[in-house]
Amino acid sequence: MPLAMGADGWECSEGETIALQLHTQELPVVIMAGRNLQSVALKKVDDGFISRFEILIDTWAGRSSILVRDAQQSSTLTLNIAPHKHKASTNEFDMMLTELSRRSPGLIWGLSPGSEAGSSENDALLVVHPAILSSQLPLFERLLVSHFANPPTALRRVRESRPLDLARRADLKTLRWIGRRPSVVASISNKATLALRSNERPLIEQPSTIQAFDHPLTRYILYLLIRLKARFKNSAELLRAKSFRTMRDADLESHANLLASEMDAAAKRMHDLQAHPLFRGIAPEPLSATILQMLADEPAYNAMHQCTQRLLSPGLAYGPDGKIEAALKHSYDIFELFVLCRLVGELPRKLGNDWKLLRHDFAKRKASIEERLDGATWVFRGPDGLEIDLLYQRRFGRVASETEYSGFKSISGENVPDYILRLRKNGKLVSWLILDAKYRSGRQPLDQGLGDVHRYRDALRCDGTKAAGAFVIAPRLQNKSELYATRSYYHRHKFGVVSVFDSDWISTIRSVLFEEQLSEMSVLSS
């Protein structure tokens, strides 16, 4: 099916395979993200070569470039990559990025081109990614309009000069002020005269309470507007700076200037918003402990804060050939970390109030792609000596002898499943599960994922014990009527596919994990 040309390039979505057929005079070279692609078909003809390249789009990168060249000429094709409609929607993908950013700002960033693919660029340019700009800036403005419509107010105690309020007891400071002015004392000593001449009462300094728009949240929003304007202007300048590009061509300069103009427009918008009457006479205030507490209590303002942090994060880098590349991680890496964060966050809530997170390795690590969380462990403690261990990317080494099955072993070579859940009672293993994240949710990828966890369940041993169950975790199911996604299938085989966006996916996993424990309790009670 031919791709359609959009305003920002050929329209496609993450997860699709793009076929590129070329007719060149010399042997073709195709480069994407700094990597030379291998042709899947090559044929010599009278006037050159006919070749075919297939490219799997494995990340939501916004705009990506493909360089095509031979000895005679070169050309650049532009892809505009959107999230896959059968995986995570744009809103769900945005939610994944938000949750991961809340855990650690560095979790979502780090996809570098070329030989550094998959590692973090320490010196990546602080240029806002156009996909992030187009998705987050409208959201930020919608939240800001809501703020303008109903801004928070602060009560202030001030002193002002006005006629004496006879209905209120004067405070000590007011009495002292009157006592220092004999003429005022004389004018108010005769109450009858004062009542007749109410319009001529002297002005006296008195306390008053007023409502003001000079609220800490409003001051923080003004601070964010100033920072966003500076970031957008800086992004435009960096995009126009030719010194960062080792190889220059007309297409590259045109694209850089196009992105720079988008940044200029965004910076002007931030400048115009700063001129809103609500900000008149208000000084900007950076993030403080007081404002952090307010953000925790106000979801709308917390959403604005998170949105702004994404707009301020580094989003672009230049590849070895000078092309502008995305700095987001691969979508499957982002999804894998998202499932991990959901397990850490939702598991204790689904287990009940008696369960608490005892310890974890998350805070001890940099939580960026430079230092992955392989082997990290989270421990949840419950009642009656029960504990659950959540292990991420745990390595199962090959069994060395028939007598050595303690720990994590594999009877068929080394294996590394994504997640392990291990239930223990008083330190003794009760049961354990194998979980594997699969971002591609088509029939064939899910069948492959089920085959992987089936092999894991047969081969892996925890203290000599086989897993009680194994599940694939996908973003969503294209066909929810598939047998492997039904409750009866889960119950019978302790096996199947669950969707991370379903409300009861954790409950399914929990019931299989605790089935052995419940069986023991049933036997003891009988």
C-alpha positions in Angstrom: 0.0 0.0 0.0 1.6 3.3 -1.1 2.4 5.9 1.6 0.6 9.2 1.4 2.6 12.5 1.4 1.7 14.8 4.2 2.8 18.3 5.2 5.8 16.9 7.1 6.8 14.0 4.9 5.6 10.5 4.0 2.9 9.5 6.5 3.5 6.2 8.3 3.2 4.8 11.9 5.5 3.1 14.3 5.5 -0.7 13.9 5.0 -0.6 10.1 7.5 -2.0 7.6 8.4 0.5 4.8 9.4 -1.0 1.5 11.7 1.2 -0.6 12.4 0.2 -4.3 15.2 2.0 -6.1 16.6 2.3 -9.6 20.1 3.6 -9.5 23.1 3.8 -11.9 25.5 2.5 -9.3 25.2 0.3 -6.3 22.8 2.1 -3.9 23.5 3.1 -0.3 20.6 3.7 2.1 21.3 5.3 5.5 18.7 5.8 8.3 19.7 7.1 11.8 23.3 6.8 10.8 23.1 3.1 10.0 23.7 1.6 6.5 20.7 -0.6 5.6 21.1 -3.9 3.7 19.0 -4.6 0.6 16.6 -7.5 0.6 16.8 -7.8 -3.2 19.3 -6.5 -5.8 19.2 -7.0 -9.5 21.6 -5.8 -12.2 19.9 -4.3 -15.3 21.2 -2.7 -18.4 21.1 0.9 -17.1 22.1 0.2 -13.5 20.6 -1.6 -10.5 17.1 -2.3 -9.2 17.1 -2.8 -5.4 14.6 -3.2 -2.6 15.0 -2.2 1.0 12.7 -2.9 3.9 12.7 -0.7 7.0 11.0 -1.6 10.2 9.8 1.6 12.0 10.4 0.7 15.7 10.1 4.1 17.4 7.6 7.0 17.4 10.1 9.6 16.2 8.1 12.3 14.6 10.2 13.2 11.6 13.0 10.9 10.4 15.2 11.0 7.4 16.4 8.4 4.9 19.5 9.2 2.9 19.6 7.4 -0.5 22.7 7.8 -2.7 24.9 6.2 -5.3 28.2 7.4 -6.9 26.2 9.8 -9.1 23.7 11.6 -6.8 22.0 11.5 -3.4 18.5 12.2 -2.2 16.7 12.5 1.2 13.3 11.0 1.9 11.4 12.2 4.9 9.1 10.1 7.1 6.5 11.5 9.5 6.1 8.7 12.0 3.0 8.6 14.3 2.2 6.1 17.1 0.6 2.8 15.9 -3.2 2.9 16.1 -3.4 -0.7 17.3 -0.9 -0.3 20.1 -1.0 2.9 22.2 -3.0 5.9 21.0 -1.3 9.3 21.0 -3.0 10.0 24.4 -1.9 6.7 25.8 1.7 7.1 24.5 1.7 10.6 26.0 0.5 9.1 29.3 3.4 6.5 29.2 5.9 9.3 28.7 4.3 11.4 31.5 4.4 8.5 34.0 8.0 7.6 33.2 9.1 11.2 33.4 7.5 11.4 36.8 9.6 8.5 37.9 12.8 9.9 36.5 13.2 12.7 33.9 15.9 10.7 32.1 13.9 7.5 31.5 12.3 8.4 28.2 15.4 10.0 26.5 18.4 8.4 25.0 18.0 7.1 21.5 21.1 8.1 19.6 21.8 7.4 15.9 24.6 5.4 14.3 27.1 3.4 16.4 25.8 5.0 19.5 22.2 3.7 19.0 20.6 3.0 22.3 22.9 5.1 24.4 22.4 8.5 25.9 23.9 11.6 24.3 25.4 13.5 27.1 26.1 16.5 24.9 22.7 16.3 23.0 21.5 19.7 21.9 18.7 21.2 24.1 16.4 21.5 21.1 12.7 20.7 21.6 11.6 17.7 19.5 8.9 18.8 16.9 6.7 15.9 17.9 6.8 16.9 21.5 6.2 20.5 20.6 3.1 19.7 18.5 1.6 17.4 21.2 2.5 19.3 24.4 2.2 23.0 23.5 -1.5 22.8 22.7 -2.1 20.9 25.9 -0.1 23.5 27.9 -2.1 26.4 26.3 -5.4 24.6 27.1 -4.4 24.3 30.7 -3.3 27.9 30.8 -6.6 29.1 29.4 -8.3 27.3 32.3 -6.0 29.1 34.7 -6.9 32.5 33.1 -10.6 31.7 33.4 -10.4 30.8 37.1 -7.1 31.9 38.6 -6.3 31.1 42.2 -6.4 34.0 44.7 -4.5 34.7 47.8 -5.9 36.6 50.9 -3.7 39.4 52.0 -3.8 41.5 55.2 -3.0 45.1 54.4 -3.5 48.5 56.1 -5.4 51.2 54.3 -6.7 54.7 55.1 -10.5 54.8 55.2 -13.3 56.2 57.4 -13.4 54.5 60.8 -15.4 51.3 60.8 -17.7 51.8 63.9 -19.0 48.2 63.6 -15.6 46.6 64.3 -13.4 46.8 67.3 -10.3 48.8 66.4 -7.0 46.8 66.8 -4.1 48.0 68.9 -2.1 49.4 66.0 -5.1 51.5 64.9 -5.6 52.9 68.4 -2.0 53.9 68.6 -2.3 55.6 65.2 -5.3 57.6 66.5 -3.6 58.4 69.8 -0.7 60.1 68.0 -3.1 62.4 66.3 -5.1 64.7 68.7 -7.2 66.3 66.0 -8.5 62.9 65.0 -9.3 62.0 68.6 -11.3 65.2 69.0 -13.2 64.6 65.7 -14.4 61.2 66.8 -15.0 61.8 70.5 -18.5 63.0 70.0 -20.4 60.0 68.6 -23.6 61.9 68.0 -21.9 64.5 65.9 -19.9 61.7 64.2 -23.2 59.9 63.3 -24.7 63.1 61.8 -21.6 63.8 59.8 -20.9 60.2 58.6 -19.8 61.4 55.2 -17.1 63.6 56.8 -15.5 61.0 59.0 -11.7 61.4 59.1 -9.6 58.8 57.2 -7.9 56.5 59.6 -5.3 53.7 58.9 -7.0 50.4 59.6 -6.4 46.7 58.8 -8.2 45.1 55.8 -8.3 41.8 54.0 -8.2 41.7 50.2 -8.2 39.1 47.5 -5.2 39.2 45.2 -4.2 37.4 42.0 -0.5 37.4 43.2 -0.6 33.7 44.0 2.4 31.4 44.2 1.0 29.2 41.4 0.5 32.2 39.1 4.0 33.4 39.8 5.3 29.9 39.0 3.4 29.8 35.7 4.9 33.1 34.7 8.3 31.6 35.5 7.5 28.6 33.3 6.5 30.9 30.4 9.8 32.8 30.7 11.7 29.5 30.6 9.8 28.1 27.7 10.3 31.3 25.7 14.0 31.1 26.3 14.2 27.4 25.4 12.3 27.9 22.2 14.5 30.8 21.2 17.6 28.8 22.1 16.3 25.9 20.0 15.8 28.1 17.0 19.3 29.5 17.3 20.8 26.1 17.6 18.9 24.8 14.6 20.2 27.7 12.5 23.8 27.3 13.7 25.6 25.6 10.9 28.7 24.8 13.0 26.9 21.8 14.6 26.4 20.1 11.2 29.5 18.4 9.8 27.8 17.7 6.5 25.7 20.3 4.9 23.2 20.1 2.0 20.2 22.1 0.9 17.6 19.6 2.2 19.2 19.7 5.7 19.4 23.5 5.8 15.7 23.7 4.6 14.5 21.3 7.3 16.5 23.0 10.1 15.1 26.4 9.0 11.6 25.0 9.0 12.0 23.7 12.5 13.6 27.0 13.6 10.5 28.9 12.3 8.3 26.6 14.4 10.4 27.4 17.4 10.2 31.1 16.7 6.4 31.0 16.5 6.3 29.1 19.8 8.6 31.6 21.4 6.4 34.5 20.2 3.3 32.7 21.6 5.0 32.5 25.0 5.9 36.2 24.8 2.3 37.1 24.0 1.0 35.0 26.9 3.3 36.8 29.3 1.5 40.0 28.5 -1.8 38.7 29.9 -3.4 41.2 32.4 -3.3 38.4 35.1 0.5 38.7 35.2 0.6 42.5 35.5 2.6 43.5 38.6 3.5 39.9 39.4 7.1 38.7 39.8 8.1 35.2 38.5 8.9 32.6 41.1 10.9 29.3 40.5 9.8 25.9 41.9 9.9 25.8 45.7 8.8 23.4 48.4 5.6 25.4 48.8 4.7 25.2 45.1 5.5 21.5 45.0 3.0 20.9 47.8 0.4 23.0 45.9 1.1 21.0 42.7 0.5 17.7 44.6 -2.9 19.0 45.6 -4.0 20.5 42.3 -4.0 17.9 39.4 -4.5 20.5 36.7 -1.5 22.6 37.7 0.5 19.4 38.2 -0.4 18.4 34.6 0.8 21.9 33.4 4.1 21.4 35.3 4.7 17.9 33.8 3.8 19.2 30.3 6.4 22.0 30.7 9.1 19.7 31.9 8.6 17.7 28.7 8.9 20.8 26.6 12.1 21.7 28.4 13.8 18.3 27.9 16.3 17.7 25.2 14.6 16.2 22.2 16.9 16.3 19.2 20.4 15.3 18.4 22.5 15.5 15.2 23.6 12.2 13.8 27.1 11.4 12.4 26.1 12.6 9.0 24.6 15.9 10.3 21.0 14.8 10.1 18.6 15.8 12.9 17.5 12.7 14.7 15.0 11.9 17.5 16.3 11.4 21.1 13.4 9.4 22.4 14.0 5.8 23.3 12.6 3.0 21.1 8.9 2.6 21.7 9.4 -1.0 22.9 11.9 0.2 25.5 9.5 2.9 26.6 6.7 0.4 26.9 8.9 -2.1 28.8 9.8 0.5 31.4 6.1 1.7 31.5 5.0 -1.8 32.4 7.7 -2.0 35.1 6.5 1.3 36.6 2.8 0.1 36.5 3.8 -3.2 38.3 5.7 -1.2 41.0 2.8 1.2 41.4 -0.3 -0.9 41.1 0.8 -4.3 42.6 0.7 -3.2 46.3 -2.7 -1.4 45.7 -4.2 -4.6 44.2 -2.8 -6.7 47.0 -4.4 -4.7 49.8 -3.6 -2.2 52.5 -1.5 -4.7 54.4 1.1 -4.7 51.6 3.9 -2.1 51.5 6.9 -1.5 49.3 9.8 -2.6 51.6 12.8 -1.7 49.5 13.8 -1.1 45.9 16.8 -0.5 43.6 15.2 2.1 41.5 16.6 5.2 43.4 20.1 3.7 43.5 20.5 3.8 39.8 20.7 6.6 37.3 17.6 5.3 35.6 18.7 6.4 32.1 19.6 4.3 29.1 23.3 4.6 30.0 22.8 2.4 33.0 19.9 0.1 32.6 17.9 -1.3 35.5 18.9 -4.9 34.6 18.6 -7.1 37.7 16.9 -4.5 39.8 14.6 -5.8 42.6 11.5 -4.4 44.3 10.3 -6.2 47.5 6.7 -5.9 48.8 5.9 -7.1 52.3 2.5 -8.3 53.4 0.9 -10.1 56.3 1.7 -13.5 57.8 5.3 -13.5 56.6 4.4 -13.1 52.9 6.7 -11.2 50.6 6.7 -10.6 46.8 9.9 -9.9 44.8 9.6 -8.1 41.5 12.8 -8.6 39.5 13.5 -6.8 36.2 15.6 -8.4 33.5 16.8 -11.2 35.8 19.4 -13.4 34.2 18.9 -17.2 34.4 22.3 -18.9 34.0 22.8 -22.3 32.5 22.6 -25.2 35.0 26.2 -26.4 35.7 25.3 -29.8 37.3 22.3 -31.9 38.2 22.7 -31.0 41.9 22.9 -27.2 41.4 19.4 -25.7 41.0 19.4 -23.1 43.7 18.8 -19.5 42.6 17.8 -18.6 39.1 18.8 -21.3 36.6 18.0 -22.4 33.1 18.1 -26.0 31.8 18.5 -24.9 28.1 21.0 -22.0 28.0 21.0 -18.5 29.4 17.6 -16.6 29.3 16.5 -13.2 30.4 12.7 -12.6 30.8 11.5 -9.1 31.3 10.0 -9.5 34.7 9.8 -12.1 37.5 7.2 -12.1 40.3 8.3 -14.4 43.2 6.0 -15.1 46.2 7.7 -16.2 49.4 6.4 -17.0 52.9 8.9 -16.7 55.8 11.7 -16.7 53.2 10.6 -19.9 51.5 9.4 -19.9 47.9 5.7 -20.5 47.4 5.3 -19.7 43.6 6.6 -17.5 40.9 5.5 -16.1 37.5 7.2 -15.1 34.3 6.0 -11.8 32.6 7.2 -10.5 29.2 6.3 -7.1 27.6 5.4 -7.1 23.9 4.8 -3.8 22.4 3.9 -5.2 19.0 0.3 -6.4 19.4 -0.5 -8.1 16.0 -1.3 -11.7 15.8 2.1 -12.8 14.7 4.2 -10.9 17.3 1.8 -12.1 20.1 2.2 -15.7 18.9 5.9 -15.2 19.0 5.7 -13.7 22.5 3.6 -16.6 23.7 6.1 -19.0 22.3 8.9 -17.1 24.2 7.2 -17.3 27.6 6.2 -20.9 26.9 9.8 -21.7 26.4 10.8 -19.7 29.5 8.2 -21.6 31.6 9.6 -25.0 30.5 13.3 -24.0 30.8 13.6 -21.7 33.8 13.9 -22.8 37.4 13.7 -20.7 40.6 15.3 -22.7 43.4 14.6 -25.8 41.3 10.9 -25.0 40.9 9.1 -24.3 37.5 7.1 -21.2 37.1 3.4 -21.4 38.1 2.4 -19.3 35.1 3.6 -17.1 32.3 2.0 -14.1 30.6 2.7 -11.7 27.8 1.8 -8.0 28.6 0.7 -6.0 25.5 -0.6 -2.4 25.2 -3.9 -3.6 23.8 -5.4 -6.6 22.0 -6.5 -6.1 18.4 -8.9 -8.9 18.8 -10.2 -9.3 22.4 -12.0 -12.5 21.5 -8.7 -14.4 21.0 -8.7 -17.6 23.2 -5.4 -16.7 24.9 -7.0 -13.4 26.2 -10.0 -15.0 27.9 -10.4 -15.5 31.7 -11.2 -19.2 31.3 -7.9 -19.7 29.4 -6.0 -17.8 32.1 -7.5 -20.0 34.8 -7.0 -23.3 33.0 -3.5 -22.8 31.6 -2.0 -20.1 33.8 -0.9 -18.6 30.5 -2.0 -15.9 28.0 -1.9 -12.3 27.0 -3.1 -9.4 29.2 -3.5 -5.7 28.2 -1.7 -3.1 30.4 -4.5 -0.6 29.7 -7.2 -3.0 31.1 -8.3 -2.2 34.6 -8.1 -5.8 35.9 -4.8 -7.0 34.3 -3.0 -7.0 37.7 -5.8 -9.0 39.3 -5.3 -11.7 36.7 -1.6 -12.0 37.5 -2.2 -11.8 41.2 -4.8 -14.6 41.2 -2.4 -17.0 39.4 0.5 -16.0 41.7 -1.5 -16.7 44.9 -3.3 -19.8 43.7 -0.7 -22.1 45.3 -0.9 -20.2 48.6 -4.7 -20.3 48.6 -4.6 -24.1 47.9 -2.3 -24.6 51.0 -4.6 -22.5 53.2 -7.6 -24.5 52.0 -5.9 -27.8 52.8 -4.9 -26.6 56.3 -8.4 -25.3 57.1 -10.0 -28.6 56.1 
